[in-house]
Amino acid sequence: MESRWRLGKSDRSIESGASKKNGKKATPSYGLIDSQSVRISGASEGRGFDGGKKTKGCKRHIVVDTMGNPVQVIVHAANVHDTRAGCDVLRSTAEKYPTIKAFSGDTGYRGTAVEFVENTLQLKLHISKKSKTPLLFCQCGR
């Protein structure tokens, strides 16, 4: 079972105002996609098992713009792999916002999703890779 969250009219006006305030266009030109597996209690049609995260529940795929505003959210059973479910959320995002030129995602979206975005949507999906160099943090002076 798939459910979709939609941004209401008031959400778009807030998003538009924040974008203009920061010198950006009101509609997004770049989207960032990621997924999150969430445990849910009780039997449900939309419940599955995410083998990678060892989680029984649902998975949400979220696309945000470069300012972190949610653009599209799709929730489904956790047993659907990112490369397959990502295609649905990327397609609906591209249809909703034709101004989007490219997306960025982690290695969970490589392969099928990249081919889908390039061949079907005629856009780009950039895959970010984990850095081999560990990040070092230092405590700054007060």
Secondary structure, 3 states (H helix, E strand, C coil): CCEEECCCHHHHHHHHHHHHHCCCCCCCCEEEEEEEEEECCCCCCCCEEECCCCEEEEEEEEEECCCCCEEEEEEEECCCCHHHHHHHHHHHHHHHCCCCCEEEECHHHCCHHHHHHHHCCCCEEEECCCCCCCCCCCCCCC
